[in-house]
Structures are given as C-alpha cells and as structure tokens.
Amino acid sequence: MDALTASMALLRLEGIGPARYWQLIEHFACPVRALQQFPQTLLLKLPDRAQSQWREFARLEAQSALLGWVEEEHARCAESGVQLLYCSDTDYPALLKEISRPPPILYLRGRRESLSLPQVAIVGARRATVAGLDNARSFAAELARAGFAITSGLALGVDAAAHQGALQEEGATIAVLGSGVDRLYPRRNQALAGQIVDRGGAIISELPLGSGAEAKNFPRRNRIISGLSMGVLLVEAALRSGSLITARLALEQNREVFAIPGSIHNPMAKGCHHLIREGATLVETSGDVALQLGGLLAEPTADITEQEVPLNQHQQFLLNMLAGGPRNIEQLARDTGESSGELIALLMQMELEGLLEQLPGGYQLTSRGAAYCTQTA
C-alpha cells in the first residue's frame, strides 16, 4: 500500500478532515502507519460508521470495503480524466503546501502545470453590480496579460467574470470548487468550466468525486483559493460575505490582500472598505496589484472596445456629474435642470449604451462610462 492509497482511505473515514489527518501524520510520520495503527482514543471519537469501516479494514486490509472504495475511486478518476495530486508530489503547488494543514490530496481536471504558475485570486459578490463585473473582468484580463494565472471559485458574479477576463487574454485560470470536480456548481457555469480546461487552466477540489456543493465545503474551498495565490483581490462584497472569509484566510496565510474601493452608497463596497480599514491595500488599477506582487505589466489602456458615438452636451454633463460617485434622480434633476421625463429617458439611453447602471436609489458609472469620461475630459 502506498502513501496516496493510505491517505485516501484515511480521508474516507467520516470525521477525518485535513486537521485530524495532519495530526495523525505528525504522530506516525506516514499515512500507511497512521492507517494501520490508528489510535483507539481517536477512533472512539469518530462516528459509528467510520469505526466499523476501520475495524473491517484492520481484519481484511486489501479485501476491506475501505480499500475497495479507494480502488474504485482510482478507476473513476482514470475513466473521467481526473488526476490525483498528492501533497508529497514534486509538482504539488509550493505556496499551497506552506499553509497550515493543506489539502492532502487534490482532484484535478485540466493542465496540472497551471497550478505552478504565479497566481492572483480575484473574488467578490455573486450579485455584483455591472461596474463590479466590469472591474473583475478588466483586472483579470490585465493581470493575465502580465503573466499571472487567475484563481477563483467558479461562482456566479465576480468569480465567473474573473475567469472570463483571464480567458479573454488567453491566460490560464484556475477554478477551485466546493464540490467534486465531476459535480460542477453552479450548473450555469458548466460551459465556462469547459473553457477553463480546454484553454490550459484547471478545475480542482480536495473533495472526492461525487461530492455535492454543501455549505460546509466552501470555507475549505476558500482556504485553497487564497493558499494557491500570491495575493487576493476583493472586487465587491457585502459586510457578510464568503469573499471576506477568503480575504481573512489570505491574511492568516501571510498573503497580500487588495481591495477596490467604491461609493459609500453602494452596499457592495462595504466589504472592501472594511478590509481597507483592516489593512488591505487599496488599489485603483491592475498595475497596483502587479507592482506589489512583482509582475511586469504594460501601462493599462482604457478598455473601450466598441466604436464610441459622440455624446451630446447633456450626456457628457451627466457623465461628469456621476464621476464623483452615485447620484439619485432628485440630485441629477436639480443639477441638470432637466424635467423628470427627459432625464429618465436620457438615463435609460445611457444605460443601454453601457455607460452607467442603476443602483437602489440612484445611478453610477460603469467602467466603460468612467473610461469614456476620462478619455473625453
């Protein structure tokens, strides 16, 4: 029996997560001995099913259901093109190995070598604003162009936008799941997951095949996202957000933490502002991130890819007013002198052109609107 087989068997026992696994390794020095000489004091703390599994293994060893499951899991991985990466393998990610009690085993679909690239994690709200999604895509694209792999969690919102931004520049991107790599979550991102693998990235998880996306899995997923990365960039997040957990784990792992500031009226900016107050680096451009992490980044250019239609005086005036932050209808009507009907029609037209977006109680510029405003100022 090799170390990988013994580790898979240990982790199959209910109640043995990474923390207890590493306690056993510290005591026995190797997983084979830990499995064969499992301490009775710990065994009695495990659920009844795990106790029965181990006692059957102690009697039957190779013929036990526990090792039978390991053999079947190897076969399932081979059949579905999933690779197993053991923590003692030479190509196990070096930064991830440094964190406290790293995942003993990673399941991987895609290019194994992508995990050795310098990585920046980009995380944020699932219900991000249009400006937040724009920022996630543009920061990811520019950092990918600078040579970083972009790591995130394949969730809706900021995560998906970050993966898309990296793919847009033909960069590598890594998705870390809170489910098995054969149980993609959310289903809406299945096509995106396929693109990640096809274009030289990877999808990874520490969970066995068939594992569902349960709430308890996501903090474990988040520690891998931050552990793989040189730094974590928070794009948008409410005060109670899983993305803040990722950022705090990054601080505990001695990683750099960056946050993009936003309007004081935007609830999705409050998590970023909270982190900045706690010591995260405030960033305005991808160059701020790349410079601190040692990457080489060309001077960023405004991300305006569509042919711009010249704005009239009223539209330009609105852009300039919103450049200072979100404004409500009453403020805009007072400052422009427009009637409510004319103003709403103008705002709708500019929203359709992607220059601004509506928030609860007001409007703010999108990144395209901000770049256009800068360009024409």
Secondary structure, DSSP 8 states (H G I E B T S, - for coil): --HHHHHHHHHHSTT--HHHHHHHHHHHSSHHHHHHT--HHHHTTS-HHHHHHHHHHHHHGGGSHHHHHHHHHHHHHHHHT-EEEETTSTTS-HHHHHSSS--SEEEEEE-GGGGGS-EEEEE--TT--HHHHHHHHHHHHHHHHTT-EEEE---TTHHHHHHHHHHHTT--EEEE-SS-TTS-SSGGGHHHHHHHHHTT-EEEESS-TT----TTHHHHHHHHHHHH-SEEEE----SS-HHHHHHHHHHHTT-EEEE----TT-GGGHHHHHHHHTT-EE-SSHHHHHHHHT-----------S------HHHHHHHHHHTTS-B-HHHHHHHH---HHHHHHHHHHHHHTTSEEEETTEEEE-HHHHHHHHHH-
